[in-house]
Amino acid sequence: MTIVEEDRLFVNANGRFYIYNIKNNYEIKWDQSFEESELAVVVSYNTIAFGYFIMYFVEFYNEEPYNSISIHDTPFTCIVPHYNNRVISGGFDRYIAVIHLSTGEKISSLYGHTAEVRAIVSLNEDTIASCSIDGTIRVWSLSLETCTEVYDAGPKLRCMIRLSDDIIITGDDEGLINHWSLTEKKVIYSKKADENGITTIRRIDGLSYLTTSRSANVKIWMN
């Protein structure tokens, strides 16, 4: 796991987390007793959350978590920050958990997907979208704690990003990247990005993003 956030680089390797200040060449090594995790997210200016079965909340310059919570019965597949000091996670257990950052309390659980949740994006304060191996995109109201829209994408979905206020992009097992309009509620652009499945989509800046695939290809796309 590697995250670049402003002037900081976060790396997880061999069960240890490292923070590098890119400008000042400063390193912090986190305690090895933390379980190894491929998932982590910067959830506030000075806090990172990561986990496998247990989610840990650690301030950048401390070596011990200030909070931890057992959320899923299976490993996480995605963790994202959200408005109002919240973190949202999905897992192999098919549901989405909404967690309060300060207390570590689980605020709500969202059920609807029939297979593992692979990605979650924040759309606005009350709304998130998720995609799953079940081949669907679901839009959720957090205040109502319910699914408000379901889009049938067909193939198994592996990854998703928000490109703009109206556009989300998904990558699937057939090597397709699809641009979905949330207002038009349909695919407005589709491209065969690879002969094998798309495994990752990462936004770079503006309207550009990169994809990785099972073919071990890394491609950069400009819109």
Backbone as a ProteinNet text record, in pm:
[ID]
protein_1_A
[PRIMARY]
MTIVEEDRLFVNANGRFYIYNIKNNYEIKWDQSFEESELAVVVSYNTIAFGYFIMYFVEFYNEEPYNSISIHDTPFTCIVPHYNNRVISGGFDRYIAVIHLSTGEKISSLYGHTAEVRAIVSLNEDTIASCSIDGTIRVWSLSLETCTEVYDAGPKLRCMIRLSDDIIITGDDEGLINHWSLTEKKVIYSKKADENGITTIRRIDGLSYLTTSRSANVKIWMN
[TERTIARY]
84.2	0	87.4	62.8	133.9	33.7	44.1	-42.6	46	17.4	81.8	-23.4	2.2	-90.9	-13.2	-32.5	40	190.8	259.3	404.6	444	347.5	375.8	353.7	436.1	427.4	408	305	275.5	297.3	375.1	408.8	387.3	321	306.7	388.5	485.1	570.4	609	587.5	629.2	573.7	446.4	382.9	416.1	498.4	531	476.9	436.8	397.6	508	534.1	633.7	568.9	605	563.5	689.1	688.7	800.7	751.3	818.6	795.3	882.2	818.9	893	982	933.6	1011.8	1131.6	1111.7	1216.5	1291.1	1255.1	1321.8	1315.6	1197.4	1178	1098.7	1139.5	1075.7	1023.5	903.6	850.3	817.4	858.3	830.1	726	617.2	511.5	535.7	470	493.4	465	552.5	540	424.4	373.5	265.4	133.6	124.5	4.5	-3.4	-123.9	-138.1	-115.8	-63.2	-35.5	-165.8	-165.4	-285.8	-248.2	-330	-312.5	-398.4	-481.7	-575.9	-546.3	-543.4	-526.2	-577.8	-617.6	-667.6	-636.6	-598.5	-580.6	-719.7	-762.5	-899.8	-910.9	-800.7	-799.9	-657.5	-634.5	-502.1	-392.7	-421	-314.6	-344.6	-442.4	-481.4	-493.2	-446	-461.1	-536.8	-623.7	-696.3	-654.4	-634.3	-597.4	-643.7	-644.8	-685.5	-701.7	-733	-758.3	-890.9	-898.2	-1024.6	-1057.9	-955	-971.4	-921.8	-1000.5	-956.5	-886	-764.9	-686.6	-686.8	-693.1	-682.3	-554.1	-462.4	-332.1	-300.2	-258.8	-210	-69.8	-36.8	86.2	210.9	217	341.5	336.5	239.9	235.2	263.6	311.4	343.9	240.6	134.9	28.8	-105.8	-199.6	-331.7	-406.5	-478.5	-559.4	-697.9	-732.5	-860.1	-852.7	-933.8	-944	-1082.8	-1131.1	-1264.8	-1271.6	-1338.8	-1364.9	-1495.1	-1488	-1601.7	-1661	-1576.9	-1624.8	-1584.7	-1661.4	-1628.2	-1528.6	-1502.5	-1408.1	-1313.4	-1205.4	-1114.1	-1182.5	-1132.3	-1180.1	-1141.2	-1218.2	-1178.4	-1160.6	-1220.4	-1206.9	-1236.1	-1167.5	-1189.6	-1182.6	-1280	-1278.3	-1316.9	-1258.6	-1303	-1432.7	-1509.8	-1636	-1656.2	-1761.3	-1791.9	-1821.3	-1811.7	-1852.1	-1779.4	-1647.4	-1564.1	-1602.6	-1639.4	-1679.1	-1585.8	-1580	-1506.2	-1603.4	-1593.3	-1683.9	-1601.6	-1641.5	-1564.6	-1656.1	-1598.2	-1668.6	-1581.3	-1643.4	-1565.7	-1621.5	-1557.5	-1603.1	-1737.4	-1776.1	-1903.2	-2022.9	-1999.6	-2104.8	-2176.5	-2139.5	-2208.6	-2111.2	-2169.7	-2094.1	-2114	-2004.5	-2009.8	-1975.8	-2052.9	-2026.6	-1975.8	-1855.1	-1787.4	-1756	-1774.1	-1735.7	-1587.1	-1513.9	-1368.4	-1322.4	-1383	-1335.2	-1361.7	-1480	-1518.6	-1492.3	-1479.3	-1466.2	-1597.8	-1707.9	-1838.6	-1893.2	-1952.9	-2021.1	-2157	-2177.6	-2301.6	-2413	-2381.6	-2484.5	-2419.8	-2501.9	-2459.9	-2556.3	-2501.6	-2582.4	-2574.4	-2689.5	-2696.4	-2768	-2724.1	-2787	-2705.4	-2573.2	-2487.5	-2492.7	-2482.1	-2487.6	-2350.6	-2247.1	-2109.1	-2021.2	-1891.3	-1801.1	-1807.2	-1800.3	-1795.5	-1651.4	-1629.3	-1492.6	-1448.4	-1542.1	-1502.7	-1620.4	-1587	-1686.1	-1635.5	-1725	-1689.1	-1792.2	-1745.6	-1834.7	-1884.7	-2015.4	-2074.8	-2111.3	-2169.2	-2194.8	-2211.2	-2249.2	-2255	-2346.7	-2455	-2553.3	-2546.5	-2465.4	-2474	-2338.8	-2336.6	-2218.6	-2259.9	-2162	-2185.7	-2088.4	-2130.4	-2044.7	-2055.3	-1951.7	-1957.3	-1912.5	-1951.8	-1934.9	-1905.9	-1855.5	-1838	-1971.8	-2081.9	-2213.4	-2254.2	-2167.3	-2192.8	-2284	-2304.3	-2391.1	-2318.2	-2368.6	-2334.1	-2456.8	-2437.2	-2548	-2521	-2623.9	-2617.9	-2696.8	-2637.3	-2695	-2720.7	-2831.9	-2858	-2816.4	-2722.1	-2675.4	-2777.7	-2852.7	-2953.7	-3069.6	-3106	-3214.3	-3165.2	-3030.7	-2968.6	-3027.3	-3040.1	-3099.9	-3039.6	-3053.8	-3009.6	-3118	-3079.7	-3176.1	-3171.2	-3057.9	-3044.6	-2958	-2990.9	-2909.2	-2884.5	-2756.2	-2719	-2659.2	-2711.5	-2661.7	-2548.7	-2427.3	-2310.8	-2276.4	-2328.2	-2299.8	-2183.7	-2060.6	-1945.2	-1912.4	-1830.4	-1784.7	-1705.7	-1741	-1673.4	-1563.3	-1446.4	-1330.1	-1290.4	-1324	-1275.1	-1364	-1355.6	-1440.3	-1380.2	-1391.9	-1352.5	-1459.8	-1460.1	-1542.9	-1457.6	-1498.2	-1421.9	-1467.9	-1598.4	-1655.3	-1784.2	-1855.1	-1979.1	-2080	-2075.8	-2176.5	-2122.3	-1991.3	-1933	-1857.3	-1887.6	-1803.3	-1752	-1636.7	-1574.2	-1555.1	-1592.6	-1574.2	-1480.1	-1411.6	-1330.7	-1379.4	-1383.3	-1442.6	-1353.5	-1402.5	-1326.2	-1304.5	-1378.5	-1363.4	-1269.7	-1204.9	-1109.2	-1171.4	-1298.4	-1367.7	-1357.2	-1343.3	-1365.4	-1489.6	-1584	-1709.8	-1728	-1768.7	-1803.3	-1955.2	-1999.7	-2142.1	-2185.7	-2293.2	-2353.2	-2460.1	-2445.8	-2542.6	-2673.6	-2669.1	-2793.1	-2867.8	-2793	-2856.7	-2880.2	-2814.3	-2831.8	-2797.7	-2684.4	-2642.5	-2494.7	-2438.7	-2300.7	-2298.1	-2211.5	-2199.8	-2069.5	-1979.3	-1853.6	-1802.8	-1757.2	-1703.9	-1583	-1480.8	-1360	-1300.8	-1255.4	-1180.4	-1038.6	-1010	-882	-772.7	-812.5	-712.8	-778.1	-696.8	-748.7	-787.2	-731	-765.1	-831.4	-874.9	-953.4	-879.3	-954.5	-901	-900.7	-788.7	-776.4	-778.6	-733.6	-724.4	-752.1	-823.7	-834.4	-794.5	-703.9	-661.7	-665.7	-731.3	-733.2	-597.7	-549.1	-419.3	-441.6	-499.2	-538.4	-637.1	-717.1	-814.2	-900.7	-897.8	-977.2	-892	-768.5	-681.1	-677.3	-655.8	-650.8	-566.9	-527.6	-450.6	-524.2	-495.2	-552.3	-441.1	-463.1	-377.4	-465.1	-401.2	-478.8	-409.6	-479.3	-422	-311.9	-301.7	-192	-65.1	-71.7	39.2	68.3	-33	-19.5	-62.7	9.4	-29.6	-50.3	-168.9	-201	-255.8	-221.3	-269.4	-367.2	-481.7	-588.1	-615.1	-632.5	-663.5	-800	-883.1	-1015.9	-1021.8
-118.9	0	123.4	216.4	343.5	455.6	560.9	677.5	801	888.8	1019.4	1122.6	1200.2	1301.6	1429.9	1528	1654.1	1626.2	1660.7	1641.4	1517.7	1426	1308.1	1180.4	1081.7	952.2	846	761.1	655.2	520.7	435.5	306.3	196.6	88.5	-28.7	-140.9	-191.8	-298.8	-391.3	-521.1	-623.4	-599.2	-554.6	-536.5	-406.6	-322	-192.8	-79.6	29.5	149.5	253.5	321.5	427.2	555.3	667.9	798.5	875.7	929	1010.7	1151.9	1249.5	1386.8	1412.8	1426.6	1434.1	1557.7	1668.7	1792.8	1790.5	1736.8	1743.4	1611.4	1510.5	1379.7	1323.9	1333.3	1291	1161.2	1065.7	934.3	902.7	843.4	789.5	643.2	557.6	414.4	375.4	313.9	275.6	136.5	107.8	-14.4	-139.4	-236.3	-356.7	-445.6	-420.4	-503.7	-478.4	-368.9	-346	-453.7	-509.6	-615.3	-560.6	-645.5	-602.7	-573.1	-467.5	-425.9	-368.5	-399	-338.7	-214.1	-183.8	-74.3	32.7	155.6	268.4	392.8	491.3	615.6	729.4	843.4	963.9	1020	1022.5	1060.8	1202.3	1261.8	1402	1452	1578.2	1634.7	1558	1506	1442.4	1297.1	1236	1100.8	1009.1	886.6	783.8	666.1	602.7	484	366.5	252.1	134	10	-102.8	-224.6	-343.1	-455.2	-580.7	-638	-670.9	-697.7	-583.3	-528	-417.7	-289.8	-182.2	-54.2	25.1	69.7	150.5	296	387.8	529.9	579.6	632.2	672.6	813.6	899.7	1030.9	1016.4	1099.1	1081.7	1071.3	1148.3	1155.8	1079.3	988.8	898.9	756.8	675.3	537.2	438.4	488.6	402.2	454.2	364.7	410.9	475.8	584.3	645.8	584	502.8	433.4	314.4	213.9	99.2	39.1	-22.7	-79.3	-200.3	-304	-421.7	-397.5	-392.3	-349.3	-463.8	-529.3	-633.9	-772.3	-871.8	-1010.2	-1069.6	-996.6	-1039.1	-923.3	-945.7	-834.3	-720.4	-596.7	-481.4	-495	-431.9	-416.5	-270.2	-179.8	-37.8	45.3	157.4	254.1	392.6	478.5	614.5	714.4	834.7	940.4	1001.1	1057.6	1121	1246.6	1319.9	1444.2	1420	1527.8	1527.4	1422.2	1411.3	1328.1	1180.1	1134.3	995	921.7	790.5	701	591.7	550.5	448.8	334	211.5	94	-11.9	-95.3	-209.1	-332	-450.8	-572.3	-690.3	-804.7	-929.3	-973.7	-916.9	-954.6	-881.1	-806	-753.7	-630.5	-579.2	-459.7	-343.1	-224.2	-100.2	-46.9	-9.8	43.2	191.5	269.5	412.2	431.2	486	492.9	637.4	673.1	806.1	805.3	899.3	900.1	919.7	1013.1	1047.1	936.2	877.1	777.7	634.1	612.2	476.1	400.8	470.1	405.9	379.5	261.5	232.3	300.9	396.1	474	395.9	330.6	255.3	148.8	52.5	-53.7	-55.5	-59.6	-53.8	-187.7	-250.6	-382	-374.4	-453.8	-457.5	-532.8	-518.1	-592	-741.8	-823	-968.5	-1033.7	-953.4	-1002.6	-893.4	-919.5	-827.8	-686.6	-588.4	-448.1	-414.8	-358.7	-335.3	-190.2	-95.6	46	130	241.6	337.8	477.5	565.3	704.9	794.6	907.6	1007.7	1098.9	1119.7	1208.6	1343.3	1343	1465.4	1426.3	1519.9	1493.7	1377.1	1361.7	1258.3	1136.8	1142.6	1040	978.8	846.1	773.4	677.8	629.2	523.8	410.5	289.2	171.7	81.5	3.7	-97.7	-231.5	-339.6	-472	-575.6	-688.9	-805.7	-856.6	-815.9	-858.2	-788.4	-695.9	-630.7	-510.3	-456.2	-339.7	-221.6	-103.4	20.4	58.4	90.1	133.1	272.9	355.9	489.6	485.7	541.9	530.1	666.3	677.6	792.7	754.9	830.3	799.3	838.2	945.8	986.6	887.6	832.4	734.9	592	574.6	442.9	341.6	384	295.8	321.2	222.7	235.3	307.4	411.6	490.3	463.2	411.6	380.7	256.2	174.1	58	60.1	52.8	46.3	-91.4	-160.1	-292.2	-276.4	-303.3	-286.1	-411.2	-527	-650.9	-726.8	-704.7	-779.8	-743.6	-826.1	-798.8	-668.9	-579.8	-451.5	-460.4	-410.3	-419.1	-285.6	-174.2	-44.9	66.9	182.7	296	423.3	533.7	665	765.6	877.3	990.4	1084.8	1111.1	1199.5	1343.8	1364.7	1498.6	1487.2	1598.3	1595.6	1497.8	1479	1394.8	1260.8	1247.3	1129.5	1041.5	912.5	812.6	715.8	657.7	565.4	430.7	324.1	189.1	109	12.2	-84.3	-224.2	-312.6	-444.2	-559	-680.6	-801.5	-825.3	-754.7	-770.8	-668	-588.2	-489.6	-359.8	-337	-214.4	-106.8	18.4	132.4	204.6	228.5	292.6	421.6	527.9	654	656.8	669.5	671.6	813.5	860.1	986.7	959.6	1023.3	1002	1074.8	1182	1251.5	1180.9	1131.4	1058.7	911.8	864.7	728.6	622.5	645.3	550	570.5	476	487.2	586.4	686.5	784	767.5	684.4	656.8	521.7	440.6	308.3	279.2	217.7	187.6	56.2	-24	-145.9	-104.5	-99.9	-46.7	-152.1	-281.1	-387.4	-519.5	-613.6	-745.9	-826.3	-790.1	-856.6	-756.9	-804.7	-722.5	-600.6	-492.9	-372.4	-394	-368.7	-393.1	-265.6	-153.9	-29.5	88.6	186.9	319	421.2	511.9	618	751.3	847.2	982	1047	1115.3	1182.7	1329.3	1403.7	1542.1	1583.6	1684.1	1730	1615.6	1592	1485.8	1369.3	1359.8	1249.4	1143.1	1017.4	907.3	794.9	699.9	585.5	457.4	353.8	221.4	118.2	13.9	-103.4	-223.4	-329.7	-445.4	-575	-685.3	-817.1	-850.4	-772.6	-789.3	-720	-658.5	-583.5	-456.6	-405.4	-279.9	-162.6	-53.3	73.2	173.6	232.8	326.7	455.5	567.6	699.2	749.7	798.6	842.3	991.2	1063.7	1205.8	1228.5	1308.9	1339.8	1481.2
0	0	0	-91.1	-96.2	-119.3	-41.2	-56.8	-64.1	-157.4	-160.8	-125.5	-21.6	25.1	48.6	-40.4	-34.7	-33.5	76.1	78.9	157.5	177.9	258.9	178.8	204.9	139.8	246.9	231.2	327	259	321.1	262.1	365.5	325.5	410.6	349.4	423.8	372.4	486.2	465.7	561.5	702.2	708.1	836.7	907.7	846.4	906	819.1	883.8	812.8	825.1	715.5	713.5	662.2	722.9	673.6	634.8	514.8	469.3	440.5	495.1	455	333.2	218.5	92.7	88.2	140.6	133.1	226.7	347.7	449.8	469.5	389.7	398.4	540.1	601.8	739.9	741.7	826.1	829.6	969.4	974.4	1099	1074.6	1165.1	1151.5	1255.4	1210.1	1303	1358.7	1469.6	1545.3	1462.5	1468.5	1388.9	1434.5	1556.4	1606.4	1532.9	1457.5	1378.2	1271.7	1254.8	1155.7	1015	928.7	792.3	719.3	642.5	571.6	437	336.7	206.1	191.5	291.3	280.5	383.5	337.3	427.6	357.1	437.4	379.8	475.4	420.2	500.4	524.9	651.7	683.3	739.4	777.1	816.7	797.6	830	805.3	877.3	996.6	1074.5	1110.9	1045.1	1083.3	962.3	980.3	878.9	941.4	863.7	909.5	822.4	885.1	807.6	882.2	815	882.4	791.6	853.4	782.1	832.2	960.5	1028.4	1124.5	1187.5	1281.8	1216	1227	1172.8	1281.9	1250.6	1343.4	1298.2	1395.5	1368.6	1435	1354.4	1406.4	1358.5	1450.8	1412.4	1354.6	1257	1180.3	1267	1374.9	1450.1	1581.6	1593.8	1708.9	1663.8	1755.1	1721.1	1773.5	1833.5	1882.5	1831.9	1798.9	1756.2	1871.4	1842.6	1947.6	1952.5	1852.6	1855.3	1761.1	1786.8	1697.8	1713.5	1607.4	1612.2	1520.2	1566.4	1483.6	1408.2	1276.1	1196.4	1115	1038.1	948.1	999.8	959	993.3	894.4	788	684.4	657.9	584.1	555.2	479.3	502.7	428.5	281.1	196.3	56	19.6	98.8	69.4	194.3	205.6	313.1	250.6	278.8	223.8	332.5	330.1	421.9	371.8	463.6	425.8	509.5	477.5	546.3	695.1	772	913.7	996.3	972.1	1058	1053.3	934	917.4	821.6	838.9	750	706.1	579	526.8	470.8	505.1	462.9	403.2	317.3	259.8	269.2	261.9	278.1	203.2	224.7	164.5	221.6	336.3	398.3	337	230.1	141.8	192.1	307.4	353.9	371	387.7	400.9	542.4	607.5	743.9	742.4	817.8	836.2	978.4	992	1122.2	1156.1	1282.7	1329.1	1362.9	1305	1318.2	1462.5	1534.1	1668.2	1769.3	1762.4	1863.1	1818.9	1686.9	1636.1	1636.1	1665	1670.9	1530.8	1512.4	1387.5	1390.1	1299.2	1295.9	1228.5	1117.7	1045.2	958.5	914.9	823.6	706.6	585.6	463.7	391.5	373.1	310.3	176.1	80.9	-50.9	-152.7	-147.5	-239.7	-208.2	-312	-295.4	-308.9	-324.2	-328.4	-268.9	-259.3	-191.6	-249.6	-163.6	-203.6	-240	-358.8	-405.2	-396.1	-406.2	-401.9	-355.8	-289.1	-241.1	-274.9	-320.3	-342.7	-274.6	-220.7	-162.8	-273.4	-280	-379.8	-319.9	-202.4	-126.9	19.3	102.2	246	281.9	206.7	239.2	147.8	42.6	-62	-93.1	-103.8	-149.3	-261	-334.5	-433.9	-406.8	-437	-417.4	-539.3	-562.3	-667.8	-610.7	-679.3	-621.7	-728.5	-682.1	-767.5	-819.5	-755.8	-804.7	-934.6	-984.6	-1112.8	-1105.1	-984.7	-971	-908	-940.6	-870.5	-789.3	-663.3	-578.2	-524.4	-526.7	-467.9	-337.5	-230.3	-96.8	-35.3	36.9	122.8	265.1	321.2	456.1	561.8	537.2	635.7	640.1	523	518.3	543	535.5	552.8	453.9	329.6	229	92.2	1.9	-136.6	-216	-288.9	-366	-515.3	-565.1	-707.7	-723.2	-824.2	-858.6	-1009.2	-1049.8	-1190.4	-1217.8	-1317.2	-1353.1	-1453.6	-1409.5	-1495.6	-1574.7	-1535.1	-1607.1	-1547	-1598	-1546.5	-1402.1	-1340.6	-1204.2	-1201.4	-1107.6	-1095	-990	-1025.8	-937.2	-875.9	-940.8	-893.6	-945.5	-879.6	-915.8	-859.1	-934.4	-884.7	-922.3	-854.3	-891.3	-973.7	-1098.1	-1185.6	-1172.8	-1155.7	-1142.3	-1061.5	-1047.8	-970.4	-1028.9	-1160.1	-1226.1	-1274.9	-1286.4	-1353.2	-1254.9	-1255.7	-1190.2	-1295.9	-1270.6	-1365.1	-1297.2	-1365.5	-1312.5	-1402.3	-1341.6	-1415.7	-1383.3	-1483.7	-1460.7	-1505.5	-1485.8	-1515.7	-1664.2	-1748.5	-1893.3	-1954.2	-1869.9	-1918.7	-1964.6	-1930.8	-1971.8	-1864.9	-1909.3	-1821.9	-1873.5	-1784.5	-1820.6	-1743.1	-1814.1	-1751.8	-1734.4	-1610.2	-1579.1	-1542.7	-1604.9	-1567.1	-1461.3	-1346.8	-1239	-1265.6	-1343.5	-1377.1	-1490	-1589.2	-1698.8	-1665.5	-1558.8	-1508.3	-1613.5	-1683.1	-1785.5	-1817.5	-1893.4	-1941.4	-2057	-2046.2	-2153.4	-2231.9	-2182.6	-2253.5	-2205.9	-2300.9	-2267.2	-2354	-2293.4	-2368.5	-2320.8	-2416.7	-2384.8	-2349.5	-2220.4	-2174.5	-2169.9	-2161.9	-2151.7	-2189.7	-2232.3	-2268	-2145.1	-2030.9	-1904.7	-1810.3	-1696.1	-1604.8	-1552	-1531.4	-1468.5	-1317.7	-1253.7	-1109.9	-1026.7	-1084.7	-1010.1	-1101.7	-1049	-1111.7	-1007.2	-1042.9	-952.3	-1024.8	-963.5	-1020.6	-1001.3	-1104	-1095	-1060.9	-1151.9	-1126.2	-1234.8	-1204.1	-1301.8	-1351.6	-1482.6	-1542.6	-1591.2	-1544.3	-1584.2	-1475.1	-1516.7	-1422.4	-1480.3	-1395.2	-1441.8	-1407.7	-1484.2	-1458.1	-1452.4	-1371.7	-1374.4	-1408.1	-1457.4	-1501.6	-1463.8	-1486.2	-1461.7	-1560.6	-1665.4	-1761.6	-1713.8	-1594.4	-1535.7	-1614.4	-1685.2	-1757.7	-1670.1	-1680.9	-1618.7	-1730.2	-1736.3	-1843.1	-1783.5	-1846.7	-1804.9	-1910.1	-1862.7	-1951.4	-1927.9	-2038.4	-2033	-2096.2	-2031	-2084.9	-2138
[MASK]
+++++++++++++++++++++++++++++++++++++++++++++++++++++++++++++++++++++++++++++++++++++++++++++++++++++++++++++++++++++++++++++++++++++++++++++++++++++++++++++++++++++++++++++++++++++++++++++++++++++++++++++++++++++++++++++++

